[in-house]
């Protein structure tokens, strides 16, 4: 099982905790439109190959466009013992609807 955060909760977590890892699981084309500042890009299809590089003790928030793919990533990681995986409800769309900005992709 994994936990979910809404956009306002994510903003609060990011402002209070520097130890949170933010991972964007969208495609390269989607990322080109902008990212949540500070996010690391790890396309969804690479997560199974790179899961071993993620610290299961570190709080990690995943997001995609709508929250569906990042929810699948969280479920996958939770099934492998990651207890600090969080999904951004509504994804980057909810982030923007909440009035938050996107940064240019690196």
C-alpha positions in Angstrom: 0.0 0.0 0.0 1.1 3.5 -0.7 0.0 7.0 0.3 -1.4 9.8 -1.7 -0.8 13.6 -1.4 -2.8 16.3 -3.0 -1.1 19.4 -4.6 -1.3 21.5 -1.4 0.1 18.8 0.7 3.0 18.3 -1.7 3.7 22.0 -1.6 3.8 21.9 2.2 6.0 18.8 2.2 8.5 20.3 -0.3 8.7 23.5 1.7 9.3 21.7 5.0 11.4 18.7 4.1 14.6 18.8 2.0 14.9 15.0 2.2 12.0 14.3 -0.1 12.8 12.9 -3.5 10.4 14.0 -6.3 10.3 11.8 -9.4 8.5 12.6 -12.6 7.5 9.3 -14.4 6.1 11.0 -17.6 7.5 10.6 -21.1 10.2 12.8 -22.6 7.5 14.6 -24.7 5.4 15.3 -21.6 8.3 16.5 -19.6 9.1 19.0 -22.3 6.1 21.0 -21.2 7.6 21.6 -17.8 8.3 19.9 -14.5 7.7 20.5 -10.8 10.8 22.2 -9.7 13.4 19.9 -8.2 12.0 16.7 -9.8 14.1 13.9 -11.2 12.9 12.4 -14.5 12.6 8.6 -14.4 10.1 7.5 -17.1 7.7 4.9 -15.9 9.1 2.1 -18.1 12.5 2.5 -16.4 11.3 2.3 -12.8 11.6 -1.5 -12.6 15.2 -1.3 -13.9 16.1 1.5 -11.5 14.1 0.6 -8.5 17.2 -0.8 -6.8 18.7 2.8 -6.8 15.8 4.2 -4.7 16.2 4.2 -1.0 13.1 2.6 0.5 13.5 4.7 3.7 13.6 8.0 1.8 10.2 9.7 1.3 9.7 9.7 -2.5 6.8 11.4 -4.3 6.0 10.2 -7.8 3.9 12.1 -10.3 2.7 11.8 -13.9 0.1 13.8 -15.9 -3.0 12.6 -14.1 -1.8 10.4 -11.2 -2.7 7.1 -12.8 0.8 6.0 -13.9 2.5 7.3 -10.8 0.0 5.4 -8.7 1.0 2.2 -10.6 4.6 3.0 -9.9 3.9 3.5 -6.2 1.9 0.2 -6.0 4.8 -1.6 -7.8 7.4 -0.2 -5.3 5.1 -0.8 -2.3 4.9 -4.5 -3.3 8.7 -4.6 -3.2 8.9 -3.2 0.3 9.1 0.6 -0.3 7.0 2.1 2.5 7.7 5.7 1.8 6.3 6.0 -1.7 3.7 8.7 -2.3 1.6 9.5 -5.3 0.6 13.0 -6.3 -3.2 12.8 -6.7 -4.3 14.2 -10.0 -0.7 14.5 -11.1 0.9 17.6 -12.7 -2.6 18.6 -13.9 -3.8 19.0 -10.3 -0.5 20.8 -9.4 -1.2 23.4 -12.1 -4.9 23.7 -11.2 -3.8 24.4 -7.6 -2.0 27.5 -8.9 1.5 26.0 -8.7 4.1 26.7 -11.4 6.1 24.4 -13.6 9.8 24.8 -14.2 11.4 24.4 -17.6 12.7 20.9 -18.2 16.4 20.6 -17.8 
